[in-house]
Amino acid sequence: MKCTTVNDCARGQVCDPDTLTCVLGRVDDRDVPDLDGGIPLPDGTLQDADPVADVPDPDAGPVELDDPVRICRYVPPPGDFLPAMKCRWNSSTVFSDSDDVVMTPLVANLTDDNGDGAIDTHDIPDILFVTYRLREDGCCNVPGILRVVSGRCGDDGHLIEHFSVATPALDNSAGLAVGDIDGDLVPDIVAMTRTSGTVAYSNTGVVKWTSPHPQGNDILTSVQPSITDLDGDGIAEILVGRVVLDGLTGLIRWRGVGGIGINAFLGPMSFAADLDLDGRPEVIAGNTVYRADGLMLWQFAYPSAQSACASGTKPCDGYAAAGNLDGDPEGEVVIVRSGDVWILQHDGAVMAHLLIPWDNCTYNEGGPPTIADFDGDGRVEVGVAGADFYAVFDLDCCDSLPDCPAVPAGATGCSAPGIRWSVPNNDCSSRVTGSSVFDFDGDGQAEVVYNDETNFRIFSGSDGTILFEEPNRSHTRLEYPIIADVDNDGNAEIVFIENTNVVGDENHGIEVWGDSLDRWVPTRRIWNQHMYAITNITEEGLLPVYGAAPNWLVYNNFRQNLPDYDVFAAPDLQVEFTGVDRSDCNQRLGLRVRVCNFGSLRVGPGVPVGFFDTAASAPLACDDPVVTTGTLEPEDCEELTCWWSAPPLQPARAVVSVCVDNDGPACTTGGFNNECREDNNLAVLSDEGCDGPVGKGGRR
């Protein structure tokens, strides 16, 4: 039978990559003895004789998830969009009255959870955030506490806290940044102090250094730091607006003389990107692009006077992002400032000027821009949260540039010149909240994830339809929800914040939401800073190779997460009996099994394994529930045992079946993990009981 993937073949067969035909067994086990016999090959070795490999082949090399033989996909069906809360953090035994959050949380691996001596993608990601006391201290520029919790939920439905650090006091609404800042291959934490300064922590919360910078006219509040390597020496630089600090020491490297990265009354924020593709990153702060050494490369001159930025004492130069919005490979800079959206070429020339919709709020400065393909047309758009509306800007809705006076004749789906769609929101307080995007169903259209003063919402990227809405209060600053695989289970989750001044109200802190139907596509296990771009950080929290291609040449998005593999990658869980432990007959019988993941995507711990008396169609009484305990990456296996209480005594015998993930003796439905195949989760053991020979394991 001809094939292109293993899914085209019958049970017990694989797709041979050389002949593209279905053959018996798995081609990666040709030199591994098979526990149940195997097929002799001409070289004297054995090929696996069943669809479950007994041992991964050490000579086969690493598993490539895009290998056409191994590809395992699950494409979510169109239909219901049903997020549900998976876990939360809303209290602590340490600094217990500090339980509100009004900043963007982050996700990164900081702890060696499996004890193998490394902090990597085999561990459980952690969630980082800053808490404060809204009822006692008020909303803004009050003392904040650094918190780090595990992304895996505890048995009580709450996130388990790793550590909290109260000294020095942090700016409660400022951002964090995570990455290896000193070249030791372990991610660190950067935060902003309440008294105009910067602090760096180790992954365990120990202070590495503090700096008094930035200060004076270089800073307001709700500062958002970022991490990069500007000179390729392996030591990071910390970008705080137009101030650059050394990652190893915290000493100031340089201070720019142009833009800062402020809009309304919050900031600054800045980031690095190689706009002109000369192999050296630039620093983009508001309307200014600095060279890596701090010299100004160019500065855009706004045609209108600066306004509404800290009573005019600091430059109101805007929040920036970078992407590719035209046909050349260089990056464009998108700036939101005082109600305007400016799109500038890599040299500062104006490409487009658009206006943020406005209704009845007193001011309408606009939040940090998000760049993604919202409508699936293969070209990116820009999302911005204003005071009265969330809007998606699309240059396809402009009949001419740069000023976009009208919608092109014959254009469809545009709500206004330059605007694909806009929906009302509620943010007259800060007017500069951020947003993120994620393509939850993998259809090429990025959904918008947003939280204003009253609601957490998910919008359709193509037309702004509200896909989900949940009441969720915040007095709002620069925060926004993020999307990452927070518990290493192969599923994307949303992490967002809430704060309240109502005594006794438990709706505050951090919430983690996932899909109740397991239909969201997978994503990365990191979101490391407010100015997040995928290629700017590895999943291990390390900085990328200096001179690597900028994000817009690989993904062309900003504040969007994606996996670096097929978005429809799926697991394929299988199980086999490996033996029987009769050491405690006649009281109980040990049924040993091996659960393997032969798909293209990891699954998290807690996968149920059920044992059944086939004739009675009834579950066996195992001493304890049998579930997997670790994350199963592709080709990973885990050994488990069901201690069967009161097994049949000779001459009575039973046919025992074991089912992984799915429900019931038939083992065909009900599993929480959507797999590329649901019909290979069963194994059968015949003629089993005490006081007799060990039964022969059978699989199907």
C-alpha positions as CSV (number, residue, x, y, z in Angstrom):
1,M,0.0,0.0,0.0
2,K,1.4,3.4,-0.9
3,C,1.7,6.0,1.8
4,T,3.1,9.4,2.8
5,T,2.7,9.1,6.6
6,V,2.1,6.4,9.2
7,N,-1.5,7.5,9.4
8,D,-2.0,6.0,5.9
9,C,-1.0,2.5,7.1
10,A,-2.9,-0.3,8.8
11,R,-2.4,-1.1,12.5
12,G,1.1,-2.7,13.0
13,Q,2.5,-1.0,9.9
14,V,4.6,2.1,9.2
15,C,5.5,4.1,6.2
16,D,8.9,3.3,4.8
17,P,10.6,6.6,3.8
18,D,12.6,4.9,1.0
19,T,9.7,3.2,-0.8
20,L,6.7,5.2,0.5
21,T,4.9,1.9,1.1
22,C,3.4,0.4,4.3
23,V,5.6,-2.2,5.9
24,L,5.3,-4.2,9.1
25,G,6.7,-2.7,12.4
26,R,8.5,0.5,13.0
27,V,11.6,1.3,10.9
28,D,13.5,2.9,13.8
29,D,13.8,-0.4,15.7
30,R,15.8,-2.5,13.2
31,D,18.6,-3.3,15.6
32,V,16.7,-3.7,18.8
33,P,15.6,-7.2,20.1
34,D,11.8,-7.3,20.3
35,L,10.4,-8.5,23.6
36,D,7.7,-10.5,21.8
37,G,9.7,-12.1,19.1
38,G,10.2,-9.7,16.3
39,I,11.0,-10.3,12.6
40,P,14.6,-11.6,11.8
41,L,16.4,-9.4,9.3
42,P,19.2,-10.6,7.0
43,D,21.9,-9.0,9.2
44,G,20.7,-11.1,12.2
45,T,18.9,-8.4,14.0
46,L,15.2,-8.1,14.7
47,Q,12.6,-5.7,13.5
48,D,9.8,-4.8,15.9
49,A,6.8,-6.9,15.1
50,D,4.1,-4.6,16.5
51,P,3.1,-0.9,16.4
52,V,4.7,-0.2,19.8
53,A,8.4,0.1,19.7
54,D,10.0,-1.7,22.7
55,V,13.1,0.5,22.9
56,P,13.9,3.7,21.0
57,D,16.7,3.0,18.5
58,P,19.9,4.6,19.7
59,D,21.3,4.6,16.2
60,A,18.3,6.3,14.6
61,G,19.4,9.8,15.9
62,P,17.1,12.4,17.3
63,V,13.4,12.2,16.3
64,E,12.5,15.0,13.8
65,L,9.0,16.1,14.4
66,D,8.5,16.9,10.7
67,D,9.8,13.5,9.5
68,P,7.2,12.4,6.9
69,V,7.3,8.9,8.3
70,R,6.5,10.0,11.9
71,I,4.1,13.0,11.2
72,C,1.2,12.8,13.6
73,R,-1.5,15.5,13.2
74,Y,-4.8,16.5,14.8
75,V,-6.7,19.2,13.0
76,P,-9.3,20.8,15.3
77,P,-12.8,20.7,13.9
78,P,-14.5,24.1,13.5
79,G,-17.1,24.7,16.2
80,D,-17.3,25.6,19.8
81,F,-14.7,27.8,21.4
82,L,-14.9,26.8,25.1
83,P,-12.1,28.1,27.3
84,A,-12.2,27.1,31.0
85,M,-10.1,28.0,34.0
86,K,-7.5,25.3,34.7
87,C,-5.7,26.9,37.7
88,R,-5.2,30.1,39.6
89,W,-3.1,31.9,42.2
90,N,-4.9,34.3,44.5
91,S,-3.2,33.9,47.9
92,S,0.0,33.0,49.6
93,T,1.2,32.2,53.1
94,V,4.1,34.6,52.5
95,F,3.3,38.4,52.3
96,S,-0.4,37.2,52.3
97,D,-1.9,40.7,52.0
98,S,-0.1,41.3,48.6
99,D,-2.4,39.4,46.3
100,D,-3.4,41.8,43.4
101,V,-1.6,41.9,40.0
102,V,-1.7,44.7,37.4
103,M,1.3,43.8,35.2
104,T,2.0,41.4,32.3
105,P,2.9,37.9,33.7
106,L,5.7,35.9,32.1
107,V,6.4,32.2,31.5
108,A,9.8,30.6,31.6
109,N,11.6,27.5,32.9
110,L,13.5,28.5,36.1
111,T,13.5,25.2,38.1
112,D,14.9,21.7,37.7
113,D,11.7,19.9,38.4
114,N,12.7,16.4,37.2
115,G,16.0,16.5,39.1
116,D,18.3,15.7,36.1
117,G,20.6,18.6,36.8
118,A,19.5,20.8,33.9
119,I,16.8,23.5,33.6
120,D,15.3,22.8,30.2
121,T,12.2,21.9,28.3
122,H,11.8,18.6,30.2
123,D,10.9,20.6,33.3
124,I,7.7,22.4,34.2
125,P,7.6,26.1,33.1
126,D,7.1,28.7,35.8
127,I,4.9,31.8,35.9
128,L,6.4,35.1,37.1
129,F,4.5,38.2,38.3
130,V,4.5,41.1,40.7
131,T,1.9,41.5,43.4
132,Y,0.8,44.4,45.5
133,R,-1.9,45.5,48.0
134,L,-4.6,47.4,46.1
135,R,-7.0,47.9,49.0
136,E,-4.3,49.1,51.5
137,D,-1.9,50.9,49.2
138,G,-3.8,52.0,46.1
139,C,-3.3,51.3,42.5
140,C,-0.2,52.8,41.3
141,N,3.5,53.0,41.9
142,V,3.2,51.1,45.2
143,P,5.5,48.4,46.6
144,G,5.5,45.2,44.6
145,I,6.7,41.7,45.4
146,L,8.2,39.3,42.9
147,R,6.5,35.9,42.8
148,V,7.4,32.7,41.0
149,V,5.0,29.8,40.9
150,S,5.0,26.5,39.0
151,G,2.9,26.4,35.9
152,R,1.6,23.0,37.0
153,C,-1.6,23.1,39.0
154,G,-1.7,21.7,42.5
155,D,-4.3,19.2,43.7
156,D,-6.3,22.1,45.2
157,G,-6.6,23.9,41.9
158,H,-4.0,26.5,42.8
159,L,-0.5,27.2,41.4
160,I,2.3,26.1,43.7
161,E,4.6,28.9,44.8
162,H,8.4,28.5,44.4
163,F,9.5,31.7,46.0
164,S,8.6,35.3,46.8
165,V,11.0,38.3,47.1
166,A,10.0,41.5,48.8
167,T,13.4,43.3,48.9
168,P,14.0,45.6,47.1
169,A,10.4,46.7,46.6
170,L,9.4,46.7,43.0
171,D,7.2,49.0,40.9
172,N,3.9,47.1,41.2
173,S,2.9,47.7,37.5
174,A,6.3,47.5,35.9
175,G,7.2,44.6,33.8
176,L,9.7,41.7,34.2
177,A,12.1,40.2,31.7
178,V,13.6,36.7,31.7
179,G,16.8,35.5,30.0
180,D,20.4,34.5,30.5
181,I,21.9,37.9,31.2
182,D,25.5,36.8,32.2
183,G,26.3,33.8,30.0
184,D,26.0,31.0,32.5
185,L,23.3,29.2,30.5
186,V,20.7,29.7,33.2
187,P,17.9,32.2,32.8
188,D,17.8,35.2,35.1
189,I,15.1,37.7,36.1
190,V,15.2,41.5,35.5
191,A,12.7,43.8,37.4
192,M,12.2,47.5,38.0
193,T,12.4,48.9,41.5
194,R,9.9,51.3,42.9
195,T,12.6,54.0,43.3
196,S,13.7,54.4,39.7
197,G,16.2,51.6,39.3
198,T,16.8,48.1,38.0
199,V,17.4,44.8,39.8
200,A,18.6,41.4,38.5
201,Y,17.8,38.1,40.3
202,S,19.1,34.6,39.7
203,N,16.6,31.9,38.8
204,T,16.2,31.2,42.5
205,G,15.4,34.8,43.5
206,V,18.8,35.8,44.8
207,V,19.7,39.4,43.9
208,K,22.6,39.5,41.5
209,W,22.9,43.3,41.2
210,T,21.0,46.5,41.5
211,S,21.4,49.7,39.5
212,P,20.1,53.2,40.1
213,H,19.3,53.6,36.4
214,P,17.2,54.7,34.7
215,Q,16.3,57.8,36.6
216,G,15.1,61.4,36.1
217,N,13.7,62.2,32.6
218,D,14.6,58.6,31.4
219,I,11.7,57.0,33.3
220,L,8.1,57.4,34.3
221,T,6.3,54.3,35.8
222,S,5.2,50.9,34.6
223,V,8.6,50.5,33.0
224,Q,9.0,47.4,30.7
225,P,12.6,46.1,30.5
226,S,13.9,43.9,27.7
227,I,16.9,41.6,27.2
228,T,19.2,41.3,24.2
229,D,22.8,40.8,23.1
230,L,23.8,44.0,21.3
231,D,27.5,43.2,20.6
232,G,27.6,39.4,20.3
233,D,29.9,38.9,23.3
234,G,27.5,36.4,24.9
235,I,26.7,38.8,27.7
236,A,23.2,40.4,27.6
237,E,22.4,44.0,27.6
238,I,19.3,45.2,29.6
239,L,17.3,47.8,27.6
240,V,15.2,50.2,29.7
241,G,13.9,52.8,27.3
242,R,17.0,54.7,26.0
243,V,19.2,53.4,28.8
244,V,21.3,50.3,28.3
245,L,22.8,48.3,31.2
246,D,25.4,45.6,31.3
247,G,23.8,42.2,32.0
248,L,26.8,41.0,34.0
249,T,27.2,43.9,36.4
250,G,24.3,46.3,36.0
251,L,26.6,49.1,35.1
252,I,25.3,51.6,32.5
253,R,26.6,51.0,29.0
254,W,25.1,54.0,27.4
255,R,22.2,56.5,27.5
256,G,20.6,57.8,24.4
257,V,19.7,61.4,23.7
258,G,16.6,60.9,21.7
259,G,13.4,58.9,22.1
260,I,12.5,57.0,25.3
261,G,9.4,54.9,24.5
262,I,6.6,56.6,26.4
263,N,3.0,57.2,25.6
264,A,0.3,58.7,27.8
265,F,1.8,58.6,31.3
266,L,3.4,55.1,31.4
267,G,6.8,53.7,30.3
268,P,9.3,53.6,28.9
269,M,9.7,50.4,26.8
270,S,12.2,49.5,24.1
271,F,13.5,46.5,22.3
272,A,16.3,45.4,19.8
273,A,15.9,44.3,16.2
274,D,18.1,44.4,13.1
275,L,16.0,46.6,11.0
276,D,18.4,47.2,8.1
277,L,19.7,43.6,8.1
278,D,23.4,44.6,8.5
279,G,23.9,41.8,11.0
280,R,23.9,44.2,14.0
281,P,20.8,44.9,16.1
282,E,19.5,48.4,16.7
283,V,17.6,49.6,19.7
284,I,14.1,51.0,19.0
285,A,12.8,53.4,21.7
286,G,9.7,55.3,20.7
287,N,10.4,57.4,17.6
288,T,14.2,56.8,17.7
289,V,16.4,54.0,16.4
290,Y,19.8,53.8,18.1
291,R,22.9,51.9,16.9
292,A,24.2,49.2,19.2
293,D,26.8,51.6,20.5
294,G,24.2,54.2,21.5
295,L,24.6,56.6,18.6
296,M,21.4,57.8,17.1
297,L,20.7,56.2,13.7
298,W,17.5,58.2,13.0
299,Q,14.7,59.9,14.8
300,F,11.2,60.5,13.4
301,A,9.9,64.0,13.8
302,Y,6.2,64.0,14.6
303,P,4.2,66.7,12.8
304,S,2.2,67.5,16.0
305,A,3.4,68.7,19.4
306,Q,4.0,66.2,22.1
307,S,1.2,66.0,24.5
308,A,-0.3,64.1,27.5
309,C,3.0,62.7,28.7
310,A,3.6,63.5,32.3
311,S,2.4,67.1,31.9
312,G,4.9,67.6,29.1
313,T,8.0,67.0,31.2
314,K,9.1,63.9,29.3
315,P,9.0,63.2,25.6
316,C,5.8,61.6,24.4
317,D,7.4,59.5,21.6
318,G,5.2,56.4,21.6
319,Y,5.4,52.6,21.9
320,A,7.0,50.7,19.1
321,A,7.0,47.2,17.5
322,A,8.7,45.8,14.4
323,G,7.5,43.6,11.5
324,N,7.5,43.4,7.7
325,L,4.6,45.3,6.3
326,D,5.8,45.7,2.7
327,G,7.6,43.8,0.0
328,D,11.2,44.3,1.0
329,P,13.0,42.2,3.6
330,E,13.9,45.1,5.9
331,G,11.8,45.6,9.0
332,E,9.2,48.4,9.5
333,V,8.7,50.2,12.8
334,V,5.1,50.6,14.0
335,I,4.6,53.3,16.6
336,V,1.5,54.1,18.6
337,R,1.5,57.6,20.0
338,S,-1.2,60.1,21.1
339,G,-4.0,58.5,19.2
340,D,-2.0,57.9,16.0
341,V,-0.5,54.8,14.4
342,W,2.7,55.4,12.4
343,I,4.2,52.8,10.2
344,L,7.8,53.8,9.3
345,Q,10.3,52.2,6.9
346,H,13.6,50.9,8.3
347,D,15.2,54.2,7.5
348,G,12.4,56.3,9.2
349,A,10.5,57.3,6.1
350,V,6.7,57.4,6.6
351,M,4.9,54.5,5.1
352,A,1.4,55.1,6.7
353,H,-0.4,57.3,9.2
354,L,-3.6,56.0,10.7
355,L,-5.9,57.2,13.5
356,I,-7.2,55.2,16.5
357,P,-11.0,55.3,16.7
358,W,-12.2,57.5,19.6
359,D,-15.6,58.0,21.3
360,N,-16.1,59.7,24.6
361,C,-13.0,59.2,26.8
362,T,-11.1,62.3,27.6
363,Y,-7.8,61.0,26.1
364,N,-7.1,58.2,23.6
365,E,-3.3,57.7,23.4
366,G,-3.3,53.9,22.5
367,G,-1.4,50.9,23.8
368,P,1.6,49.0,22.5
369,P,1.0,47.6,19.0
370,T,0.6,43.9,18.2
371,I,1.6,42.6,14.7
372,A,0.1,39.4,13.2
373,D,-1.9,38.0,10.3
374,F,-5.3,38.6,11.8
375,D,-7.5,37.7,8.8
376,G,-5.5,34.9,7.2
377,D,-4.7,36.7,3.9
378,G,-0.9,36.1,4.2
379,R,-0.2,39.8,5.1
380,V,0.2,41.2,8.6
381,E,-2.0,43.7,10.3
382,V,-1.6,45.8,13.4
383,G,-3.8,45.5,16.6
384,V,-4.1,48.4,19.0
385,A,-6.2,49.0,22.1
386,G,-7.3,52.5,22.5
387,A,-9.5,54.1,25.2
388,D,-12.8,53.4,23.6
389,F,-12.1,50.8,20.9
390,Y,-9.9,47.9,20.1
391,A,-8.9,48.2,16.4
392,V,-7.1,46.1,13.8
393,F,-5.4,48.3,11.2
394,D,-5.0,46.9,7.6
395,L,-3.2,48.7,4.8
396,D,-5.4,46.8,2.4
397,C,-8.2,49.1,3.6
398,C,-6.3,52.2,2.3
399,D,-6.8,53.5,-1.2
400,S,-3.6,55.5,-0.9
401,L,-0.7,56.0,1.5
402,P,0.6,57.5,3.7
403,D,-2.6,59.2,5.0
404,C,-5.2,56.6,4.0
405,P,-8.1,59.0,3.2
406,A,-10.6,56.3,2.0
407,V,-11.3,52.6,1.6
408,P,-10.3,51.3,-1.8
409,A,-13.2,50.9,-4.3
410,G,-14.4,47.3,-4.2
411,A,-12.6,46.4,-1.0
412,T,-14.6,44.1,1.3
413,G,-14.5,43.7,5.1
414,C,-13.1,47.1,5.9
415,S,-15.0,49.1,8.6
416,A,-13.2,52.4,8.0
417,P,-10.2,53.8,6.1
418,G,-7.2,51.7,7.2
419,I,-9.2,49.7,9.7
420,R,-10.3,46.1,9.2
421,W,-12.5,46.1,12.3
422,S,-13.0,47.8,15.6
423,V,-15.0,46.8,18.7
424,P,-15.9,48.9,21.7
425,N,-13.8,48.4,24.9
426,N,-13.6,50.1,28.3
427,D,-10.3,51.6,29.2
428,C,-10.6,55.3,29.9
429,S,-8.2,54.9,32.9
430,S,-4.9,54.0,31.4
431,R,-5.8,54.1,27.6
432,V,-2.6,52.1,26.9
433,T,-3.3,48.5,27.7
434,G,-1.6,45.9,25.5
435,S,-2.9,42.8,23.7
436,S,-1.6,39.5,22.4
437,V,-2.7,37.2,19.6
438,F,-2.8,33.5,19.1
439,D,-4.1,31.3,16.3
440,F,-6.0,28.9,18.6
441,D,-7.3,26.6,15.9
442,G,-4.5,26.8,13.4
443,D,-6.6,28.2,10.6
444,G,-4.1,31.0,9.8
445,Q,-6.2,33.8,11.4
446,A,-4.8,35.0,14.7
447,E,-7.4,35.6,17.5
448,V,-7.0,38.7,19.7
449,V,-6.6,38.1,23.5
450,Y,-7.4,41.3,25.5
451,N,-8.4,42.5,29.0
452,D,-9.8,46.0,29.7
453,E,-11.2,47.4,32.9
454,T,-14.2,45.1,33.0
455,N,-13.8,42.0,30.8
456,F,-11.3,39.4,29.5
457,R,-12.2,38.7,25.9
458,I,-11.1,36.8,22.8
459,F,-12.0,38.3,19.4
460,S,-12.0,36.7,16.0
461,G,-9.0,38.1,14.1
462,S,-10.9,38.4,10.9
463,D,-13.9,40.5,11.9
464,G,-13.8,41.2,15.7
465,T,-16.6,38.8,16.7
466,I,-16.5,38.1,20.4
467,L,-15.6,34.4,20.7
468,F,-15.4,34.5,24.5
469,E,-16.0,36.9,27.3
470,E,-15.5,36.7,31.0
471,P,-16.0,39.4,33.6
472,N,-12.5,40.4,34.8
473,R,-11.7,43.6,36.6
474,S,-8.6,45.7,36.4
475,H,-7.7,49.3,36.9
476,T,-5.4,48.8,33.9
477,R,-1.9,49.9,33.2
478,L,0.2,48.4,30.4
479,E,-0.7,44.7,31.1
480,Y,-2.0,42.2,28.7
481,P,-2.8,38.4,28.7
482,I,-0.1,36.0,27.4
483,I,-0.3,32.6,25.7
484,A,2.2,29.8,26.4
485,D,2.3,26.1,27.4
486,V,2.6,26.8,31.1
487,D,2.6,23.1,32.3
488,N,4.5,21.3,29.6
489,D,1.4,19.3,28.5
490,G,1.5,20.1,24.8
491,N,-1.4,22.5,25.0
492,A,-1.5,26.3,24.9
493,E,-2.9,28.2,27.9
494,I,-3.8,31.8,28.5
495,V,-2.4,33.6,31.6
496,F,-4.0,36.8,32.7
497,I,-4.4,39.0,35.8
498,E,-7.1,40.5,37.9
499,N,-7.2,43.0,40.7
500,T,-10.0,44.1,43.1
501,N,-10.5,46.3,46.1
502,V,-13.5,44.4,47.3
503,V,-12.7,42.7,50.7
504,G,-13.3,39.0,50.5
505,D,-13.4,38.8,46.7
506,E,-11.2,35.9,45.6
507,N,-11.1,37.1,42.0
508,H,-7.6,38.6,42.0
509,G,-4.1,37.5,41.2
510,I,-3.4,35.1,38.3
511,E,-5.6,32.8,36.3
512,V,-4.6,30.1,33.8
513,W,-7.2,29.1,31.2
514,G,-7.2,26.3,28.7
515,D,-9.5,24.7,26.2
516,S,-12.0,22.3,27.8
517,L,-12.1,20.3,24.5
518,D,-8.3,20.0,24.1
519,R,-8.6,21.6,20.6
520,W,-6.2,24.5,20.9
521,V,-3.0,24.0,18.9
522,P,0.3,23.7,20.8
523,T,2.8,26.5,21.4
524,R,6.1,27.4,23.0
525,R,6.8,27.1,26.8
526,I,8.0,30.7,27.2
527,W,6.9,34.3,27.0
528,N,9.8,36.2,28.4
529,Q,9.1,39.9,28.2
530,H,6.5,42.6,27.3
531,M,8.2,43.2,23.9
532,Y,8.0,39.5,23.0
533,A,9.1,38.2,19.7
534,I,9.6,34.4,19.1
535,T,13.2,34.5,17.7
536,N,14.5,36.8,20.5
537,I,14.6,34.0,23.0
538,T,14.9,30.2,23.1
539,E,12.6,28.0,25.0
540,E,15.4,27.4,27.5
541,G,15.5,31.1,28.2
542,L,18.8,31.7,26.3
543,L,19.6,34.4,23.9
544,P,19.7,33.4,20.2
545,V,22.9,33.2,18.2
546,Y,24.1,36.7,17.4
547,G,23.2,37.8,13.9
548,A,20.3,35.3,13.6
549,A,17.5,36.2,11.2
550,P,15.1,38.8,12.7
551,N,11.6,37.6,13.7
552,W,9.8,39.1,10.7
553,L,11.8,37.0,8.3
554,V,10.8,33.8,10.1
555,Y,7.4,34.4,11.7
556,N,6.5,38.1,11.0
557,N,4.7,38.8,14.2
558,F,5.1,40.7,17.5
559,R,3.4,39.7,20.7
560,Q,2.2,36.4,19.2
561,N,3.3,32.9,20.2
562,L,3.8,30.0,17.8
563,P,5.5,26.6,18.0
564,D,8.6,26.0,15.9
565,Y,7.0,22.9,14.4
566,D,3.7,21.9,12.8
567,V,0.8,23.6,14.6
568,F,-1.3,20.5,14.2
569,A,1.3,18.2,15.7
570,A,-0.4,15.6,18.0
571,P,0.5,12.8,20.4
572,D,-0.1,9.1,19.7
573,L,-0.4,7.3,23.0
574,Q,0.0,3.5,23.0
575,V,0.4,0.9,25.7
576,E,1.7,-2.7,26.0
577,F,1.9,-5.3,28.8
578,T,5.5,-6.0,29.8
579,G,5.1,-8.6,32.5
580,V,3.3,-9.8,35.5
581,D,4.5,-9.6,39.1
582,R,3.3,-12.7,41.1
583,S,5.3,-12.0,44.2
584,D,2.2,-11.2,46.3
585,C,-0.2,-13.8,45.0
586,N,-2.8,-14.6,46.2
587,Q,-3.5,-11.2,47.7
588,R,-2.7,-9.1,44.6
589,L,-1.2,-9.3,41.1
590,G,1.1,-6.8,39.6
591,L,0.2,-6.0,35.9
592,R,3.2,-4.2,34.4
593,V,2.7,-2.0,31.4
594,R,4.7,0.5,29.3
595,V,2.9,3.7,28.0
596,C,4.6,5.3,25.0
597,N,4.0,8.4,23.0
598,F,4.8,7.7,19.3
599,G,3.3,10.9,18.1
600,S,4.8,14.3,17.2
601,L,3.8,16.3,20.3
602,R,4.4,15.9,24.0
603,V,1.7,15.1,26.5
604,G,1.7,16.1,30.1
605,P,1.6,13.9,33.2
606,G,-1.6,12.6,34.6
607,V,-2.7,10.5,31.6
608,P,-5.0,7.8,33.0
609,V,-4.4,4.1,32.4
610,G,-7.4,1.9,32.9
611,F,-7.4,-1.9,33.5
612,F,-10.5,-4.0,32.7
613,D,-11.9,-7.5,33.0
614,T,-12.8,-7.9,29.4
615,A,-15.5,-10.5,29.9
616,A,-17.2,-8.6,32.6
617,S,-16.6,-5.2,30.9
618,A,-15.7,-3.9,34.4
619,P,-12.7,-2.0,35.7
620,L,-10.2,-3.9,37.8
621,A,-9.5,-2.8,41.4
622,C,-6.0,-1.4,41.3
623,D,-4.6,-0.5,44.7
624,D,-4.1,3.1,43.4
625,P,-5.2,5.0,40.3
626,V,-2.7,4.4,37.6
627,V,-1.6,7.6,35.8
628,T,1.6,8.8,34.1
629,T,3.8,10.9,36.3
630,G,6.0,12.8,33.8
631,T,5.8,14.6,30.5
632,L,6.0,12.2,27.6
633,E,7.9,13.7,24.7
634,P,7.7,12.0,21.3
635,E,9.3,8.5,21.6
636,D,9.2,8.7,25.4
637,C,7.9,5.8,27.5
638,E,7.0,5.3,31.1
639,E,6.7,2.0,33.1
640,L,3.6,1.6,35.3
641,T,2.1,-1.1,37.4
642,C,-1.5,-1.9,38.5
643,W,-1.6,-3.9,41.7
644,W,-4.7,-5.9,41.1
645,S,-6.5,-6.6,44.4
646,A,-8.1,-10.1,44.7
647,P,-7.2,-11.5,41.3
648,P,-8.9,-14.8,40.2
649,L,-7.4,-17.9,41.6
650,Q,-6.7,-21.1,39.6
651,P,-8.5,-22.5,37.8
652,A,-10.4,-19.2,37.3
653,R,-8.8,-16.9,34.7
654,A,-9.5,-13.5,33.2
655,V,-8.8,-11.7,30.0
656,V,-7.4,-8.3,31.0
657,S,-7.3,-5.2,28.8
658,V,-5.5,-2.0,29.5
659,C,-6.4,1.4,27.9
660,V,-4.4,4.5,27.9
661,D,-6.1,7.9,27.9
662,N,-9.4,6.7,26.4
663,D,-12.4,5.4,28.5
664,G,-13.9,2.0,29.0
665,P,-13.0,-1.6,27.9
666,A,-13.6,-0.7,24.2
667,C,-11.0,2.1,24.6
668,T,-12.1,4.2,21.6
669,T,-13.6,7.4,23.1
670,G,-13.4,9.8,25.9
671,G,-9.7,10.7,26.1
672,F,-8.7,14.2,27.0
673,N,-5.7,14.2,24.7
674,N,-6.7,14.6,21.1
675,E,-4.5,12.2,19.2
676,C,-3.8,11.5,15.5
677,R,-5.1,8.0,16.2
678,E,-7.6,7.0,18.8
679,D,-7.8,3.3,17.8
680,N,-4.4,2.1,19.1
681,N,-4.7,2.8,22.8
682,L,-5.6,-0.8,23.9
683,A,-3.6,-3.9,24.8
684,V,-4.9,-7.3,25.9
685,L,-3.5,-9.9,28.3
686,S,-5.1,-13.4,28.1
687,D,-5.6,-16.2,30.6
688,E,-4.4,-14.3,33.7
689,G,-4.8,-15.0,37.4
690,C,-2.8,-16.3,40.3
691,D,-1.3,-19.8,40.8
692,G,-0.5,-20.3,37.1
693,P,1.9,-19.5,34.4
694,V,2.6,-15.9,33.4
695,G,0.2,-15.0,30.6
696,K,1.4,-13.9,27.2
697,G,0.8,-10.2,26.5
698,G,-1.1,-9.4,23.4
699,R,-1.5,-6.0,21.8
700,R,-3.7,-4.6,19.2
